[in-house]
Amino acid sequence: MALRVKTFSFTFCFLSLLMSIQAVAEDHVVGQKDKAFTKQTLEIQKGDTVEFINQDPFFHNVFSLSDAKLFDLGSFPKGESRKITFDAAGEVEVECAIHPDMLMTITVKE
């Protein structure tokens, strides 16, 4: 009986550890360079964070009107960045309000 309880406890702890490792959110970086996002597409997991870094000598903005994630990170100068966490699965079209040709798509997986 004691061996069965120990085996169950070990198995439960091992499975809990495995599940927590898989649930760790990741950080991703997207630059803004030459009036373009450095990635046209990005695939991430729900709960991941994306940091947008302005590498141009002028202001950029980052926003989305997508149903999966509605946000506006505002305008920011060279060398500064803004982060956003994606908490729902779906397609997110990201744009710059200052430079309308700047577009990218983030696919957020379950």
C-alpha positions as CSV (number, residue, x, y, z in Angstrom):
1,M,0.0,0.0,0.0
2,A,2.8,2.5,0.9
3,L,4.6,1.7,-2.3
4,R,1.4,2.4,-4.3
5,V,1.0,5.8,-2.5
6,K,4.6,6.7,-3.2
7,T,4.3,5.7,-6.9
8,F,1.1,7.7,-7.2
9,S,2.7,10.8,-5.5
10,F,5.7,10.6,-7.7
11,T,3.6,10.3,-10.9
12,F,1.4,13.2,-9.9
13,C,4.4,15.4,-9.1
14,F,6.1,14.5,-12.4
15,L,3.0,15.2,-14.4
16,S,2.4,18.5,-12.6
17,L,6.0,19.5,-13.3
18,L,5.7,18.6,-17.0
19,M,2.5,20.6,-17.4
20,S,4.0,23.7,-15.7
21,I,7.0,23.6,-18.0
22,Q,4.7,23.6,-21.1
23,A,2.7,26.4,-19.6
24,V,5.6,28.9,-19.4
25,A,4.9,31.9,-21.6
26,E,7.6,33.1,-24.0
27,D,8.8,36.6,-24.9
28,H,9.2,37.6,-28.5
29,V,10.9,40.6,-30.1
30,V,9.8,42.5,-33.2
31,G,11.8,45.5,-34.4
32,Q,10.5,48.5,-36.3
33,K,13.2,49.3,-38.8
34,D,13.1,51.2,-42.2
35,K,9.4,51.9,-41.8
36,A,8.6,48.2,-41.5
37,F,8.2,45.5,-38.9
38,T,11.2,43.2,-38.9
39,K,8.8,40.2,-39.1
40,Q,5.9,40.1,-41.4
41,T,4.4,37.1,-39.6
42,L,4.8,35.7,-36.1
43,E,3.3,32.6,-34.5
44,I,3.1,32.5,-30.8
45,Q,1.2,30.7,-28.0
46,K,-1.6,32.2,-25.9
47,G,0.0,34.0,-22.9
48,D,3.1,35.0,-24.8
49,T,4.4,38.5,-24.8
50,V,5.7,40.5,-27.8
51,E,8.0,43.5,-27.4
52,F,8.1,46.0,-30.2
53,I,11.4,48.0,-30.4
54,N,11.7,51.2,-32.4
55,Q,15.0,51.0,-34.3
56,D,14.3,54.0,-36.6
57,P,15.3,57.6,-35.9
58,F,11.6,58.7,-35.8
59,F,8.5,57.8,-33.9
60,H,6.5,54.7,-34.4
61,N,3.1,53.4,-33.1
62,V,1.8,49.9,-32.6
63,F,-1.9,49.1,-32.6
64,S,-4.5,46.4,-33.6
65,L,-8.2,46.6,-34.2
66,S,-8.4,42.8,-34.4
67,D,-11.1,40.9,-32.4
68,A,-8.5,38.6,-30.9
69,K,-6.6,41.5,-29.4
70,L,-7.6,45.2,-29.5
71,F,-4.8,47.5,-28.4
72,D,-2.9,50.7,-29.0
73,L,0.6,51.0,-27.5
74,G,0.9,54.7,-28.4
75,S,3.8,56.4,-30.2
76,F,7.4,56.1,-29.0
77,P,10.8,57.2,-30.2
78,K,14.0,55.4,-31.3
79,G,15.4,53.1,-28.7
80,E,12.2,52.7,-26.8
81,S,9.9,49.7,-26.8
82,R,6.5,48.6,-25.7
83,K,5.3,45.1,-24.7
84,I,1.9,43.4,-25.1
85,T,0.7,40.0,-23.9
86,F,-1.7,38.0,-26.1
87,D,-4.3,36.2,-23.9
88,A,-6.6,34.9,-26.6
89,A,-6.1,32.7,-29.6
90,G,-6.7,34.1,-33.1
91,E,-5.2,36.2,-35.9
92,V,-4.0,39.7,-34.9
93,E,-3.2,42.3,-37.6
94,V,-0.7,44.8,-36.2
95,E,-0.2,48.2,-37.7
96,C,1.6,51.5,-37.2
97,A,-0.7,54.6,-37.1
98,I,2.1,56.8,-38.3
99,H,3.2,54.7,-41.2
100,P,0.1,53.0,-42.8
101,D,2.2,50.6,-44.9
102,M,3.6,49.0,-41.8
103,L,1.7,45.7,-41.3
104,M,2.3,42.4,-39.8
105,T,0.2,39.4,-38.6
106,I,0.5,37.6,-35.3
107,T,-1.1,34.2,-35.1
108,V,-1.9,33.3,-31.5
109,K,-2.3,29.5,-31.0
110,E,-4.2,27.8,-28.1
